């Protein structure tokens, strides 16, 4: 047990700018860390030999920020404390839109979400081959998510309409660690706006 604790507190990398991930709520439905976790899940699926189109996670699953300074596995477990598995689903665009519309505080990779001032989802764009394209309602998309969301929890009921391609890709915190460890140090992730409120076009 002592060895495990030693391993958990071992420095993995250094962070220059704090990545905000305190409970993502409707007043601030986006964060740098939300993007980072979604990107980590997306890229982990690619590393494992899959070809996902996008990733979606629940903002409520992120429970802590990543502070400035030296970061260990302990810090990452605080971010994703529930030990969920990454899943890959195939789902039609209209069910994906429904999942994003009703799911709690989605954080995304390879997507842009456009909300009205009243926080209603109006439009979704998908990044494909370095271009943004409108979500196609009848097209099938391969989605990386976690086992909690993939089972329809946190109001992501529509994900249950998808087909599970793999439900044990990797543990979420391992995927996050793998992704962050590969970034140039000290890590300084620039925020990319993927969730737009009140700017529907």
C-alpha positions as CSV (number, residue, x, y, z in Angstrom):
1,X,0.0,0.0,0.0
2,X,2.8,2.3,0.8
3,X,4.4,1.8,-2.6
4,X,1.0,2.6,-4.2
5,X,0.8,5.9,-2.3
6,X,4.3,6.7,-3.3
7,X,3.4,6.1,-6.9
8,X,0.3,8.2,-6.6
9,X,2.2,11.2,-5.2
10,X,5.0,11.0,-7.9
11,X,5.2,14.1,-10.0
12,X,3.9,13.5,-13.5
13,X,4.3,17.0,-15.0
14,X,4.2,20.7,-14.3
15,X,1.4,23.1,-15.0
16,X,2.0,26.7,-15.8
17,X,-1.6,28.0,-15.7
18,X,-4.3,26.5,-13.5
19,X,-7.0,24.6,-15.5
20,X,-10.3,25.6,-14.0
21,X,-12.7,22.7,-13.5
22,X,-14.6,23.5,-10.3
23,X,-18.1,22.2,-10.6
24,X,-19.2,23.3,-14.0
25,X,-22.7,24.8,-13.6
26,X,-25.2,26.6,-15.7
27,X,-23.9,30.0,-14.8
28,X,-20.5,29.0,-16.4
29,X,-21.2,25.9,-18.5
30,X,-17.6,25.7,-19.9
31,X,-14.1,25.5,-18.8
32,X,-10.5,24.9,-20.0
33,X,-10.4,21.6,-18.1
34,X,-13.7,20.5,-19.7
35,X,-12.1,20.8,-23.1
36,X,-8.9,19.0,-21.9
37,X,-10.8,16.0,-20.5
38,X,-12.9,15.7,-23.6
39,X,-9.8,15.9,-25.8
40,X,-8.1,13.3,-23.6
41,X,-10.9,10.9,-24.1
42,X,-11.1,11.5,-27.8
43,X,-7.3,10.9,-28.3
44,X,-7.3,7.9,-26.0
45,X,-9.8,6.2,-28.3
46,X,-7.6,7.0,-31.3
47,X,-4.6,5.6,-29.5
48,X,-6.5,2.4,-28.9
49,X,-7.1,2.0,-32.6
50,X,-10.6,3.4,-32.9
51,X,-11.9,6.2,-35.2
52,X,-14.2,8.4,-33.2
53,X,-15.8,11.5,-34.6
54,X,-16.2,13.3,-31.3
55,X,-16.2,13.1,-27.5
56,X,-18.9,14.2,-25.0
57,X,-18.6,14.2,-21.2
58,X,-20.7,15.5,-18.4
59,X,-19.4,18.6,-16.7
60,X,-20.6,17.3,-13.3
61,X,-18.1,14.5,-13.6
62,X,-15.2,16.9,-13.2
63,X,-14.9,17.6,-9.5
64,X,-11.7,19.7,-9.2
65,X,-9.3,22.0,-11.0
66,X,-5.7,21.2,-11.9
67,X,-3.6,23.7,-10.0
68,X,-0.4,25.5,-11.0
69,X,2.8,23.6,-10.2
70,X,3.8,20.0,-9.9
71,X,1.0,17.5,-10.6
72,X,0.7,13.9,-9.4
73,X,-1.8,11.1,-10.0
74,X,-3.5,12.2,-6.7
75,X,-4.4,15.5,-8.3
76,X,-5.9,13.8,-11.3
77,X,-7.9,11.5,-9.2
78,X,-9.5,14.5,-7.5
79,X,-10.5,15.7,-11.0
80,X,-12.1,12.4,-12.1
81,X,-12.7,10.6,-8.8
82,X,-15.4,8.1,-10.0
83,X,-13.1,5.7,-11.9
84,X,-15.3,5.4,-15.0
85,X,-14.4,3.5,-18.2
86,X,-14.3,5.2,-21.6
87,X,-17.0,3.9,-24.0
88,X,-17.4,4.2,-27.7
89,X,-21.0,4.5,-29.1
90,X,-22.4,4.8,-32.6
91,X,-25.4,7.0,-32.7
92,X,-27.5,8.9,-35.3
93,X,-27.2,12.7,-35.3
94,X,-30.7,13.4,-34.1
95,X,-30.2,11.2,-31.0
96,X,-26.8,12.9,-30.5
97,X,-28.5,16.3,-30.7
98,X,-31.1,15.2,-28.2
99,X,-28.4,13.9,-25.8
100,X,-26.5,17.2,-26.0
101,X,-29.8,19.2,-25.6
102,X,-30.9,17.5,-22.4
103,X,-27.7,16.2,-20.9
104,X,-26.2,18.1,-18.0
105,X,-23.4,20.5,-18.9
106,X,-21.8,18.7,-21.8
107,X,-18.1,19.3,-22.4
108,X,-17.0,18.3,-25.9
109,X,-14.2,17.6,-28.3
110,X,-14.5,18.1,-32.1
111,X,-17.9,19.9,-31.5
112,X,-19.2,23.4,-31.1
113,X,-22.5,23.9,-29.3
114,X,-24.6,27.1,-29.9
115,X,-27.2,28.0,-27.2
116,X,-29.8,30.7,-27.0
117,X,-29.8,33.2,-24.2
118,X,-32.2,30.9,-22.4
119,X,-29.6,28.1,-22.5
120,X,-31.5,26.1,-25.2
121,X,-29.3,24.2,-27.6
122,X,-30.0,25.5,-31.1
123,X,-27.2,24.3,-33.3
124,X,-24.3,21.8,-33.3
125,X,-21.2,21.9,-35.6
126,X,-18.8,18.9,-36.0
127,X,-15.1,19.3,-36.9
128,X,-14.1,17.0,-39.7
129,X,-10.9,17.2,-41.7
130,X,-10.1,20.6,-40.2
131,X,-13.5,22.0,-41.3
132,X,-16.6,22.7,-39.3
133,X,-19.8,21.2,-40.6
134,X,-23.4,21.2,-39.3
135,X,-24.5,18.1,-37.5
136,X,-26.3,15.8,-39.9
137,X,-29.4,14.3,-38.2
138,X,-29.4,11.0,-40.2
139,X,-25.7,10.4,-40.2
140,X,-24.1,8.0,-37.7
141,X,-21.4,9.3,-35.5
142,X,-18.9,7.5,-33.3
143,X,-18.9,9.1,-29.9
144,X,-16.4,8.7,-27.0
145,X,-17.9,9.2,-23.6
146,X,-17.7,7.7,-20.1
147,X,-19.7,4.7,-18.8
148,X,-21.9,7.0,-16.7
149,X,-23.0,9.2,-19.6
150,X,-23.1,6.3,-22.0
151,X,-25.7,4.5,-19.8
152,X,-27.9,7.5,-20.1
153,X,-27.2,9.1,-16.7
154,X,-27.2,12.9,-16.0
155,X,-30.1,13.3,-18.5
156,X,-28.1,11.8,-21.4
157,X,-31.0,9.3,-22.0
158,X,-30.7,9.5,-25.8
159,X,-27.3,7.8,-25.7
160,X,-29.2,4.6,-24.8
161,X,-30.4,4.7,-28.5
162,X,-26.9,4.2,-29.7
163,X,-25.0,1.0,-30.3
164,X,-22.1,0.3,-27.9
165,X,-18.9,-0.5,-29.9
166,X,-16.7,-0.9,-26.9
167,X,-17.4,-0.2,-23.2
168,X,-13.9,-0.8,-21.8
169,X,-11.5,1.3,-23.7
170,X,-9.6,2.7,-20.8
171,X,-10.1,4.2,-17.3
172,X,-10.9,7.9,-17.4
173,X,-8.1,9.1,-15.2
174,X,-5.5,7.0,-17.1
175,X,-6.6,8.6,-20.3
176,X,-6.3,12.1,-18.8
177,X,-2.8,11.3,-17.4
178,X,-1.6,9.9,-20.8
179,X,-2.8,13.0,-22.6
180,X,-1.4,15.6,-20.2
181,X,1.9,13.8,-19.9
182,X,2.5,14.1,-23.7
183,X,1.9,17.9,-23.7
184,X,4.9,20.3,-23.7
185,X,5.9,21.3,-20.2
186,X,5.2,23.4,-18.4
187,X,1.6,22.8,-19.5
188,X,-0.2,25.9,-20.6
189,X,-3.5,25.1,-22.4
190,X,-5.1,28.0,-24.2
191,X,-8.9,28.1,-23.8
192,X,-10.8,27.3,-27.0
193,X,-14.5,28.4,-27.1
194,X,-16.6,25.4,-27.9
195,X,-19.8,26.4,-26.1
196,X,-21.4,29.6,-27.2
197,X,-24.3,31.1,-25.4
198,X,-26.5,33.8,-27.0
199,X,-24.7,33.8,-30.3
200,X,-26.8,31.5,-32.4
201,X,-26.2,32.0,-36.1
